[in-house]
Amino acid sequence: MYVVRPVDRADIGALEAMAAISMPGVHTLPRTREGIVAAVERSIASFAAQVDIPSEESYLFVLEDLRSREVVGTAIIHASAGSNGTYFAFRNDVIQQVSRDLNISHSVHALTLCSELTAYSQLSGFFLRHRDSAGVEAALLSRARLLYAMLAPHRFGDRFFVPLAGRLDADGQSPFWNALGRKFFKMDFLEAERLIEGARNRTLIVELMPHYPVYVPLLPGDAQAALGQIHPGGQMAFDLLAQEGFEADEYIDIFDGGPILQAHKNALRSFCASYKLRVGAGPAQGHEPAPDVAPVDYAVATVDNGFRAVTVRTAPIEHAHTIALPRDVQQALGVAPGDEVVCVRIQGEPACS
């Protein structure tokens, strides 16, 4: 059994171990102990803060294997991107070129530096220690942070986005960066990422990056091919986010050209397809499934007394009044019969309209 919960200071050592094995170029975790400690302290303060308007809060969740008591994953949600500056991205634009004298009209793909994602809530930091063998716990980790946002809407914006790592070559270099950013920053991709620590709200970005549209046909072929493409290590995250309701194509990352997925909260399944039930002491009441109905995996999260989320496999409960939870699940969540929980299908729920 796995549980997703807010990070604690006791998790710092486990986070250091995971940071040591994370892939080059995929900056999901701070790389130093000082950075990890700062992220943990910021998260603890964010959960404890009384929030009226989303600002600099950052909420770090960990995935814990309850059998081994080992922390095996992380996920983060930032309340407001660019809260201490401006979040920069490239917007995919189409510029119309028309010559009436030559009777020629065509469209040109261009990239425009923009700050439109500023103040959106941002998902980041999705990392699984055992990604290749991960099961339903991967979906739980990705979804739990959005369930928390659904339960505490005053802490977040109405729109969310997720930048995913872009394609790198065998040497860890970004074709997109080498074609564009390198010419302005005068350094290689990993050095630039280390310099700004993965941030996209640093003043030096607007100081150095081109302010006018970049015509994509003028970029080298390998850079064009990398636009909107995902690093292999980010494919799982992309699939989970697409199932959640996120969409790509409008924005890309200014450094490696990776896709930026975004959505309004009303399009996300954790918001539009979740519902609250009472914990029951016995079988689910109010709905008797047919004997041949297959069980379904649900993410189940606490509503009160601290956030925790687990997965439960049970008969469909969409029309039930309660959800029966085994004793070990109740203990993992810290709930008892009669308490309220929020539930959403891990997979198979229709998309939000």
Secondary structure, 3 states (H helix, E strand, C coil): CEEEEECCHHHHHHHHHHHHHCCCCCCCCCCCHHHHHHHHHHHHHHHHCCCCCCCCCEEEEEEEECCCCEEEEEEEEECCCCCCCCCCEEEEEEEEEEECCCCEEEEEEEEEEECCCCCCEEEEEEEECCHHHCCHHHHHHHHHHHHHHHHCHHHCCCEEEEECCECCCCCCCCHHHHHCHHHHHCCCHHHHHHHHCCCCCCHHHHHHCCCCCEEHHHCCHHHHHHCCCECHHHHHHHHHHHHHCCEEEEEECCCCCCEEEEEEHHHCHHHHCCEEEEEECCCCCCCCCCCCCCCEEEEEEECCCCCCEEEEEECCCCCCCEEECCHHHHHHHCCCCCCEEEEEECCCCCCCC
